[in-house]
Amino acid sequence: FIADKLIGLVAILLVVVFQPELRQALISLGRAKFLQRNVPIRRRVVKAVSDAVDFLSKSQFGAIIVIERSLGLDNLMRAGVSLDSQVDARMLQAIFWPNSPLHDLAVVIRGDRVAAANVQLPLAPAGVVPSRLGSRHRAGVGVTLESDCLVVVVSEETGNIRLASGGELSAPIPRDKFEAELAHRLSLPPEDPQAPPAP
């Protein structure tokens, strides 16, 4: 009886002690699966997001776009507005248009679908993000502390575009380089100029 109870206790202790390592292993496993997804579909998502972000940056419309990878964000999306719509640049532009009903908070993309909008993200602890940047950037970094998602943040004040992942925020990314950087972060292979366009 004591041995059985002791084995159960040791198993629980191992899970608690090695929780960070287990989470990283799950992230790595999920990322491998993410990389196996249909490349033309992922390329289409990158194009749609890039076109939307280009418009939002030029217009200085603030935005947070979360691209889900292996670890699902269902708990966060429950409090948002479910959409389940194909990723489309015009739709993303409309969502973040000032004073639209859904422009606050974040959009979550799952695969090639806009899964939810108006999603509240956890804020990164004070000090993780430079104090000159606002809550939008803290939220973009905060969600990546517990997930392997990639987050696009567009500043309302400056129009600057940044990417957040792994608890870190990039430097501003020029508009003309953003699509290539997003494709690189999502591990898309270089585009073949002779390949047919994605459907």
TIKOL-394401 format. One record per residue (C-alpha): residue in one letter; chain; x, y, z. Coordinates in nm, 4 decimals, always signed. Example, Ala and Ser with C-alpha at 12.3 -4.5 7.8 and 13.67 -1.06 7.14 Angstrom:
residues 2
<rotor residuo="A" cadena="A" east="+1.2300" north="-0.4500" up="+0.7800"/>
<rotor residuo="S" cadena="A" east="+1.3670" north="-0.1060" up="+0.7140"/>
END
This chain:
residues 199
<rotor residuo="F" cadena="A" east="+0.0000" north="+0.0000" up="+0.0000"/>
<rotor residuo="I" cadena="A" east="+0.2771" north="+0.2422" up="+0.0963"/>
<rotor residuo="A" cadena="A" east="+0.4755" north="+0.1552" up="-0.2187"/>
<rotor residuo="D" cadena="A" east="+0.1723" north="+0.2213" up="-0.4413"/>
<rotor residuo="K" cadena="A" east="+0.1096" north="+0.5590" up="-0.2788"/>
<rotor residuo="L" cadena="A" east="+0.4790" north="+0.6467" up="-0.2970"/>
<rotor residuo="I" cadena="A" east="+0.4956" north="+0.5712" up="-0.6701"/>
<rotor residuo="G" cadena="A" east="+0.1950" north="+0.7962" up="-0.7340"/>
<rotor residuo="L" cadena="A" east="+0.3509" north="+1.0762" up="-0.5279"/>
<rotor residuo="V" cadena="A" east="+0.6831" north="+1.0467" up="-0.7128"/>
<rotor residuo="A" cadena="A" east="+0.5029" north="+1.0631" up="-1.0490"/>
<rotor residuo="I" cadena="A" east="+0.3232" north="+1.3836" up="-0.9449"/>
<rotor residuo="L" cadena="A" east="+0.6479" north="+1.5351" up="-0.8156"/>
<rotor residuo="L" cadena="A" east="+0.8241" north="+1.4559" up="-1.1437"/>
<rotor residuo="V" cadena="A" east="+0.5512" north="+1.6321" up="-1.3426"/>
<rotor residuo="V" cadena="A" east="+0.5707" north="+1.9379" up="-1.1150"/>
<rotor residuo="V" cadena="A" east="+0.9511" north="+1.9544" up="-1.1107"/>
<rotor residuo="F" cadena="A" east="+0.9949" north="+1.9021" up="-1.4859"/>
<rotor residuo="Q" cadena="A" east="+0.6930" north="+2.1050" up="-1.5992"/>
<rotor residuo="P" cadena="A" east="+0.8984" north="+2.3604" up="-1.7992"/>
<rotor residuo="E" cadena="A" east="+1.0889" north="+2.0839" up="-1.9778"/>
<rotor residuo="L" cadena="A" east="+0.7694" north="+1.8913" up="-2.0530"/>
<rotor residuo="R" cadena="A" east="+0.6053" north="+2.2062" up="-2.1909"/>
<rotor residuo="Q" cadena="A" east="+0.9058" north="+2.2724" up="-2.4147"/>
<rotor residuo="A" cadena="A" east="+0.8968" north="+1.9127" up="-2.5382"/>
<rotor residuo="L" cadena="A" east="+0.5282" north="+1.9479" up="-2.6266"/>
<rotor residuo="I" cadena="A" east="+0.5995" north="+2.2762" up="-2.8024"/>
<rotor residuo="S" cadena="A" east="+0.8786" north="+2.1175" up="-3.0064"/>
<rotor residuo="L" cadena="A" east="+0.6607" north="+1.8211" up="-3.0985"/>
<rotor residuo="G" cadena="A" east="+0.3727" north="+2.0454" up="-3.1994"/>
<rotor residuo="R" cadena="A" east="+0.5985" north="+2.2761" up="-3.3965"/>
<rotor residuo="A" cadena="A" east="+0.7218" north="+1.9793" up="-3.5972"/>
<rotor residuo="K" cadena="A" east="+0.3613" north="+1.8977" up="-3.6833"/>
<rotor residuo="F" cadena="A" east="+0.2955" north="+2.2625" up="-3.7693"/>
<rotor residuo="L" cadena="A" east="+0.5858" north="+2.2619" up="-4.0139"/>
<rotor residuo="Q" cadena="A" east="+0.4328" north="+1.9656" up="-4.1964"/>
<rotor residuo="R" cadena="A" east="+0.1162" north="+2.1541" up="-4.2851"/>
<rotor residuo="N" cadena="A" east="+0.0329" north="+2.2425" up="-4.6427"/>
<rotor residuo="V" cadena="A" east="+0.2913" north="+2.4968" up="-4.7612"/>
<rotor residuo="P" cadena="A" east="+0.0676" north="+2.6705" up="-5.0219"/>
<rotor residuo="I" cadena="A" east="-0.2015" north="+2.7254" up="-4.7562"/>
<rotor residuo="R" cadena="A" east="+0.0500" north="+2.8667" up="-4.5087"/>
<rotor residuo="R" cadena="A" east="+0.1911" north="+3.0906" up="-4.7805"/>
<rotor residuo="R" cadena="A" east="-0.1590" north="+3.2225" up="-4.8529"/>
<rotor residuo="V" cadena="A" east="-0.2048" north="+3.3023" up="-4.4815"/>
<rotor residuo="V" cadena="A" east="+0.1285" north="+3.4871" up="-4.4752"/>
<rotor residuo="K" cadena="A" east="+0.0257" north="+3.6905" up="-4.7803"/>
<rotor residuo="A" cadena="A" east="-0.3151" north="+3.7821" up="-4.6345"/>
<rotor residuo="V" cadena="A" east="-0.1703" north="+3.8806" up="-4.2966"/>
<rotor residuo="S" cadena="A" east="+0.1102" north="+4.0794" up="-4.4612"/>
<rotor residuo="D" cadena="A" east="-0.1289" north="+4.2726" up="-4.6856"/>
<rotor residuo="A" cadena="A" east="-0.3515" north="+4.3540" up="-4.3879"/>
<rotor residuo="V" cadena="A" east="-0.0588" north="+4.4584" up="-4.1698"/>
<rotor residuo="D" cadena="A" east="+0.0792" north="+4.6819" up="-4.4449"/>
<rotor residuo="F" cadena="A" east="-0.2529" north="+4.8699" up="-4.4559"/>
<rotor residuo="L" cadena="A" east="-0.2882" north="+4.8841" up="-4.0769"/>
<rotor residuo="S" cadena="A" east="+0.0669" north="+5.0117" up="-4.0332"/>
<rotor residuo="K" cadena="A" east="+0.0281" north="+5.2853" up="-4.2963"/>
<rotor residuo="S" cadena="A" east="-0.3020" north="+5.3910" up="-4.1380"/>
<rotor residuo="Q" cadena="A" east="-0.1647" north="+5.3623" up="-3.7804"/>
<rotor residuo="F" cadena="A" east="-0.4477" north="+5.1337" up="-3.6777"/>
<rotor residuo="G" cadena="A" east="-0.3419" north="+4.9289" up="-3.3756"/>
<rotor residuo="A" cadena="A" east="-0.3676" north="+4.5521" up="-3.4092"/>
<rotor residuo="I" cadena="A" east="-0.2729" north="+4.2236" up="-3.2429"/>
<rotor residuo="I" cadena="A" east="-0.2811" north="+3.9135" up="-3.4647"/>
<rotor residuo="V" cadena="A" east="-0.2016" north="+3.5835" up="-3.2945"/>
<rotor residuo="I" cadena="A" east="-0.0979" north="+3.2934" up="-3.5174"/>
<rotor residuo="E" cadena="A" east="-0.1573" north="+2.9729" up="-3.3264"/>
<rotor residuo="R" cadena="A" east="+0.0954" north="+2.6929" up="-3.3687"/>
<rotor residuo="S" cadena="A" east="+0.1028" north="+2.3722" up="-3.1653"/>
<rotor residuo="L" cadena="A" east="-0.0405" north="+2.4779" up="-2.8295"/>
<rotor residuo="G" cadena="A" east="-0.4070" north="+2.5685" up="-2.8616"/>
<rotor residuo="L" cadena="A" east="-0.5484" north="+2.8918" up="-2.7222"/>
<rotor residuo="D" cadena="A" east="-0.9022" north="+2.7639" up="-2.6632"/>
<rotor residuo="N" cadena="A" east="-0.9148" north="+2.8919" up="-2.3043"/>
<rotor residuo="L" cadena="A" east="-0.8454" north="+3.2468" up="-2.4208"/>
<rotor residuo="M" cadena="A" east="-1.0785" north="+3.2278" up="-2.7208"/>
<rotor residuo="R" cadena="A" east="-1.3800" north="+3.1221" up="-2.5143"/>
<rotor residuo="A" cadena="A" east="-1.4215" north="+3.4790" up="-2.3913"/>
<rotor residuo="G" cadena="A" east="-1.3785" north="+3.6252" up="-2.7407"/>
<rotor residuo="V" cadena="A" east="-1.6069" north="+3.6258" up="-3.0443"/>
<rotor residuo="S" cadena="A" east="-1.5971" north="+3.3037" up="-3.2487"/>
<rotor residuo="L" cadena="A" east="-1.5632" north="+3.3671" up="-3.6243"/>
<rotor residuo="D" cadena="A" east="-1.4260" north="+3.0606" up="-3.8084"/>
<rotor residuo="S" cadena="A" east="-1.3677" north="+3.2510" up="-4.1319"/>
<rotor residuo="Q" cadena="A" east="-1.1037" north="+3.2132" up="-4.4001"/>
<rotor residuo="V" cadena="A" east="-0.8041" north="+3.4385" up="-4.3430"/>
<rotor residuo="D" cadena="A" east="-0.8528" north="+3.7424" up="-4.5655"/>
<rotor residuo="A" cadena="A" east="-0.6657" north="+4.0738" up="-4.5666"/>
<rotor residuo="R" cadena="A" east="-0.9823" north="+4.2825" up="-4.6075"/>
<rotor residuo="M" cadena="A" east="-1.1494" north="+4.1064" up="-4.3182"/>
<rotor residuo="L" cadena="A" east="-0.8521" north="+4.1705" up="-4.0889"/>
<rotor residuo="Q" cadena="A" east="-0.8465" north="+4.5350" up="-4.1959"/>
<rotor residuo="A" cadena="A" east="-1.2193" north="+4.5660" up="-4.1183"/>
<rotor residuo="I" cadena="A" east="-1.1817" north="+4.4032" up="-3.7759"/>
<rotor residuo="F" cadena="A" east="-0.9132" north="+4.6509" up="-3.6663"/>
<rotor residuo="W" cadena="A" east="-1.0780" north="+4.9560" up="-3.8213"/>
<rotor residuo="P" cadena="A" east="-1.1165" north="+5.2107" up="-3.5386"/>
<rotor residuo="N" cadena="A" east="-1.4516" north="+5.1983" up="-3.3604"/>
<rotor residuo="S" cadena="A" east="-1.5531" north="+4.8691" up="-3.5224"/>
<rotor residuo="P" cadena="A" east="-1.7194" north="+4.6389" up="-3.2660"/>
<rotor residuo="L" cadena="A" east="-1.4265" north="+4.3933" up="-3.2699"/>
<rotor residuo="H" cadena="A" east="-1.1258" north="+4.6249" up="-3.3065"/>
<rotor residuo="D" cadena="A" east="-1.0196" north="+4.5985" up="-2.9426"/>
<rotor residuo="L" cadena="A" east="-0.8006" north="+4.3132" up="-2.8200"/>
<rotor residuo="A" cadena="A" east="-0.6660" north="+4.0343" up="-3.0445"/>
<rotor residuo="V" cadena="A" east="-0.7521" north="+3.8148" up="-3.3404"/>
<rotor residuo="V" cadena="A" east="-0.6477" north="+3.4482" up="-3.3323"/>
<rotor residuo="I" cadena="A" east="-0.5622" north="+3.2620" up="-3.6538"/>
<rotor residuo="R" cadena="A" east="-0.5747" north="+2.8822" up="-3.6461"/>
<rotor residuo="G" cadena="A" east="-0.4465" north="+2.7134" up="-3.9586"/>
<rotor residuo="D" cadena="A" east="-0.6011" north="+2.9044" up="-4.2487"/>
<rotor residuo="R" cadena="A" east="-0.9000" north="+3.0296" up="-4.0451"/>
<rotor residuo="V" cadena="A" east="-0.9639" north="+3.3389" up="-3.8370"/>
<rotor residuo="A" cadena="A" east="-1.0830" north="+3.1471" up="-3.5310"/>
<rotor residuo="A" cadena="A" east="-1.1812" north="+3.4350" up="-3.3010"/>
<rotor residuo="A" cadena="A" east="-1.1670" north="+3.8102" up="-3.2489"/>
<rotor residuo="N" cadena="A" east="-1.1913" north="+4.0382" up="-2.9464"/>
<rotor residuo="V" cadena="A" east="-0.9707" north="+3.7932" up="-2.7535"/>
<rotor residuo="Q" cadena="A" east="-0.8221" north="+3.9150" up="-2.4232"/>
<rotor residuo="L" cadena="A" east="-0.4554" north="+3.8190" up="-2.3867"/>
<rotor residuo="P" cadena="A" east="-0.2571" north="+3.7969" up="-2.0619"/>
<rotor residuo="L" cadena="A" east="-0.0176" north="+4.0859" up="-2.0079"/>
<rotor residuo="A" cadena="A" east="+0.3545" north="+4.0238" up="-1.9725"/>
<rotor residuo="P" cadena="A" east="+0.4904" north="+4.1141" up="-1.6269"/>
<rotor residuo="A" cadena="A" east="+0.6163" north="+4.4681" up="-1.5805"/>
<rotor residuo="G" cadena="A" east="+0.9727" north="+4.5064" up="-1.7021"/>
<rotor residuo="V" cadena="A" east="+0.9551" north="+4.2385" up="-1.9720"/>
<rotor residuo="V" cadena="A" east="+0.8482" north="+4.4949" up="-2.2343"/>
<rotor residuo="P" cadena="A" east="+1.0080" north="+4.8435" up="-2.2474"/>
<rotor residuo="S" cadena="A" east="+0.7944" north="+5.0933" up="-2.0567"/>
<rotor residuo="R" cadena="A" east="+0.7630" north="+5.3202" up="-2.3612"/>
<rotor residuo="L" cadena="A" east="+0.5506" north="+5.0514" up="-2.5276"/>
<rotor residuo="G" cadena="A" east="+0.1889" north="+5.0123" up="-2.4226"/>
<rotor residuo="S" cadena="A" east="-0.0463" north="+4.7346" up="-2.3171"/>
<rotor residuo="R" cadena="A" east="-0.0875" north="+4.6096" up="-2.6752"/>
<rotor residuo="H" cadena="A" east="+0.2794" north="+4.5089" up="-2.6819"/>
<rotor residuo="R" cadena="A" east="+0.2635" north="+4.3649" up="-2.3287"/>
<rotor residuo="A" cadena="A" east="-0.0318" north="+4.1509" up="-2.4342"/>
<rotor residuo="G" cadena="A" east="+0.1491" north="+4.0383" up="-2.7497"/>
<rotor residuo="V" cadena="A" east="+0.4470" north="+3.9211" up="-2.5464"/>
<rotor residuo="G" cadena="A" east="+0.2394" north="+3.7887" up="-2.2552"/>
<rotor residuo="V" cadena="A" east="+0.0595" north="+3.5224" up="-2.4570"/>
<rotor residuo="T" cadena="A" east="+0.3918" north="+3.3899" up="-2.5900"/>
<rotor residuo="L" cadena="A" east="+0.5238" north="+3.3220" up="-2.2399"/>
<rotor residuo="E" cadena="A" east="+0.2954" north="+3.0182" up="-2.2087"/>
<rotor residuo="S" cadena="A" east="+0.2448" north="+2.9285" up="-2.5743"/>
<rotor residuo="D" cadena="A" east="+0.4469" north="+2.8797" up="-2.8916"/>
<rotor residuo="C" cadena="A" east="+0.2239" north="+3.1153" up="-3.0915"/>
<rotor residuo="L" cadena="A" east="+0.3627" north="+3.3935" up="-3.3097"/>
<rotor residuo="V" cadena="A" east="+0.2104" north="+3.7386" up="-3.2526"/>
<rotor residuo="V" cadena="A" east="+0.2023" north="+4.0368" up="-3.4870"/>
<rotor residuo="V" cadena="A" east="+0.1694" north="+4.3731" up="-3.3097"/>
<rotor residuo="V" cadena="A" east="+0.0979" north="+4.6981" up="-3.4950"/>
<rotor residuo="S" cadena="A" east="+0.1417" north="+5.0155" up="-3.2920"/>
<rotor residuo="E" cadena="A" east="-0.1415" north="+5.2653" up="-3.2999"/>
<rotor residuo="E" cadena="A" east="+0.0951" north="+5.5491" up="-3.2031"/>
<rotor residuo="T" cadena="A" east="+0.3724" north="+5.4921" up="-3.4577"/>
<rotor residuo="G" cadena="A" east="+0.2480" north="+5.2281" up="-3.7030"/>
<rotor residuo="N" cadena="A" east="+0.5562" north="+5.0194" up="-3.6183"/>
<rotor residuo="I" cadena="A" east="+0.5263" north="+4.6444" up="-3.6803"/>
<rotor residuo="R" cadena="A" east="+0.6819" north="+4.3969" up="-3.4372"/>
<rotor residuo="L" cadena="A" east="+0.6716" north="+4.0210" up="-3.3880"/>
<rotor residuo="A" cadena="A" east="+0.6547" north="+3.8485" up="-3.0493"/>
<rotor residuo="S" cadena="A" east="+0.7474" north="+3.4877" up="-2.9774"/>
<rotor residuo="G" cadena="A" east="+0.9035" north="+3.2961" up="-2.6913"/>
<rotor residuo="G" cadena="A" east="+0.8530" north="+3.5905" up="-2.4556"/>
<rotor residuo="E" cadena="A" east="+1.0580" north="+3.8264" up="-2.6722"/>
<rotor residuo="L" cadena="A" east="+0.9581" north="+4.1248" up="-2.8847"/>
<rotor residuo="S" cadena="A" east="+1.1387" north="+4.2065" up="-3.2067"/>
<rotor residuo="A" cadena="A" east="+1.2659" north="+4.5454" up="-3.3129"/>
<rotor residuo="P" cadena="A" east="+1.0379" north="+4.7336" up="-3.5559"/>
<rotor residuo="I" cadena="A" east="+1.0199" north="+4.5558" up="-3.8914"/>
<rotor residuo="P" cadena="A" east="+1.0030" north="+4.7661" up="-4.2100"/>
<rotor residuo="R" cadena="A" east="+0.6792" north="+4.7180" up="-4.4039"/>
<rotor residuo="D" cadena="A" east="+0.8617" north="+4.6046" up="-4.7167"/>
<rotor residuo="K" cadena="A" east="+1.0447" north="+4.3321" up="-4.5212"/>
<rotor residuo="F" cadena="A" east="+0.7582" north="+4.2098" up="-4.3052"/>
<rotor residuo="E" cadena="A" east="+0.6211" north="+3.9410" up="-4.5380"/>
<rotor residuo="A" cadena="A" east="+0.9637" north="+3.7785" up="-4.5749"/>
<rotor residuo="E" cadena="A" east="+1.0218" north="+3.7936" up="-4.1987"/>
<rotor residuo="L" cadena="A" east="+0.6815" north="+3.6411" up="-4.1230"/>
<rotor residuo="A" cadena="A" east="+0.7433" north="+3.3608" up="-4.3722"/>
<rotor residuo="H" cadena="A" east="+1.0840" north="+3.2995" up="-4.2144"/>
<rotor residuo="R" cadena="A" east="+0.9380" north="+3.2875" up="-3.8612"/>
<rotor residuo="L" cadena="A" east="+0.6798" north="+3.0335" up="-3.9793"/>
<rotor residuo="S" cadena="A" east="+0.9579" north="+2.8309" up="-4.1440"/>
<rotor residuo="L" cadena="A" east="+0.8249" north="+2.8608" up="-4.4967"/>
<rotor residuo="P" cadena="A" east="+1.0786" north="+2.7597" up="-4.7621"/>
<rotor residuo="P" cadena="A" east="+1.1895" north="+3.0302" up="-5.0089"/>
<rotor residuo="E" cadena="A" east="+0.9255" north="+3.0843" up="-5.2738"/>
<rotor residuo="D" cadena="A" east="+0.9936" north="+2.9299" up="-5.6156"/>
<rotor residuo="P" cadena="A" east="+0.9285" north="+3.2039" up="-5.8754"/>
<rotor residuo="Q" cadena="A" east="+0.8256" north="+2.9354" up="-6.1282"/>
<rotor residuo="A" cadena="A" east="+0.5811" north="+2.7641" up="-5.8906"/>
<rotor residuo="P" cadena="A" east="+0.2084" north="+2.8142" up="-5.9574"/>
<rotor residuo="P" cadena="A" east="+0.0285" north="+3.0500" up="-5.7148"/>
<rotor residuo="A" cadena="A" east="-0.1441" north="+2.9037" up="-5.4110"/>
<rotor residuo="P" cadena="A" east="-0.5142" north="+2.8271" up="-5.4633"/>
END
